Amino acid sequence: MQQSKVSRRLKETTAPEVNEYIYRPRLEGFASGFVALGNVNKAHIVMLAEQGLIAQEHATTLARGVLAMEAAGAGQVPLDPSREDAYFNYEAHLIEQIGADVGGRLHTGRSRNDILATLDRLRCREVLMDLLDALGEVRQAALASAERYAGVVMPGYTHLQPAQPITYGYYLAAVEQALARDSQRLEGTLQAMNQSPLGAAAFAGTPFAIDRARTAELLGFDGVVDNALDAVGSRDFILESLSHLSLLAVFWSRVAQDYFVWSTHEFGLIDFPDSIAATSSIMPQKKNPTVLEYLKGRSGHILGLLVAASTTVKGTNFSHTGDANREGTRGFWEAAEESLRCLKLFELVLRSATPNEAPALRKASEDFSTATGLADLIVREADLSFREAHHVVGGAVRMAMDAGLPAYRIDSAMVDACALEQLGHALNLDAEKVRLCLDPAANVQSRASQGGPALPTLLAALQGAGQRLQAQQQANQARRGQLAAAEQRLQQATQAQAGQ
């Protein structure tokens, strides 16, 4: 009778259906994870030798075998789904090269469980750094366009109704600030999750006198996940990262929705180059916002992946299980790939969109978004409470609308008429001051409080945002440099053990 290829406990070969639908798909990522698995093995070999847990000659043979596999590449490793996953296939090939006695010693003091947990953290670490780099590019595009269009006046909206005039640059500065929080969330997770589970073994540690701190150092971790059960049983850093991506996707979808509305003929505030639009198969006049629709649609997909992952994990025991640690994590890798694609497209949108300056200014002049500025003027000049001023201006707006007049046609006489009706006396405001507060450009420049859209305030904010972005980008590059240095030290230690 044929037996399992990985255990004498199992007396039958793996069913073809299990191979086809469970184990074979697991091997599809073998090539992409080959280097990381090799690094985990190299760190473990170096540590075992240093601790005297295996003979030096055995450690040397193991080191040479792993380095030879590394040089040959992942393509030289036969993949058999009956061996269940990448680790057993890697080990089987190593044993074939150097013999069962020495090759089998590689697994001293560890388990597939802590290997998988370590590989997940190594992979997640790289993904988070890639996402931070991509987010940095989007933020850079937002800041560049914000500075370019800092003085381009347009209506600002609440409830999709004209609210107050702003500038397009001011809007983009807000976009960058929100994205900066997404960067901070991902960076916080990256810093917290960079702890090594290697050496936790199955979930209860090992009787061998291993040095977990040493393997953590060799793999570029900042420390170890202390409790062995938590080390292999938890993938909260995956769910945390996925939740961050969901927040990011929700935000880019909201921005895409703004552009979606603003680029319509009815609004006409924003235009995109033809290169990022599509047309209709039947209606020749169409210029469809394909990229915006993609960004909005994919955000829902990423939210679904978070719900699926969380739902999968919530019903599992707090230990190593296939549903928690394999099925519960798969959505993150898909979400990360999709997020990287969407961030490239989001950067393209922010870089390519151009405001239609004249129509935007005209709308801001006509659509009564300057009305708050008139109320503020009344508070300052007539010493009324803001609520009283609000009533007066509301009456003036109603009067102008009933007469078919745009906002800039409101004058001091109309204000006095409404004040007489509301308060019983005229306000006698200076006509030029009324005109200026209803001018959208002057209206914008009057709001110079911290966080406001006035040009000096905005430019100072953009300068600070640029400095913060540069510091974060440099920190991510420094982190990459530190990890590259750790990998180089690992390679040198392995080569020294191999006598090379």
Order of alpha helices (4+ residues) and beta strands (2+ residues): alpha-alpha-alpha-alpha-alpha-beta-beta-alpha-beta-alpha-beta-alpha-alpha-beta-alpha-alpha-beta-alpha-alpha-alpha-alpha-alpha-alpha-alpha
